[in-house]
């Protein structure tokens, strides 16, 4: 949970990442339920991956490659959840 909170804190004041705020907030809320819905998590993780991929080309320096890596990791995790569903 702290990772999501840190991520949210780092993007909250950047207009270029405003699209990430709502799905990230939804992911945080879903995880806080204590019994998260795997299908909902799968959808949110893929949405975050897509939005992260879209933000990557606008990033400066090595942040672009880090965002691309994050998008891949989010998709991989979503894929792992889909095998559990």
Secondary structure as UniProt FT lines:
FT   HELIX           2..11
FT   TURN            12..13
FT   HELIX           15..17
FT   HELIX           18..32
FT   HELIX           38..56
FT   TURN            57..58
FT   TURN            61..62
FT   HELIX           63..84
//
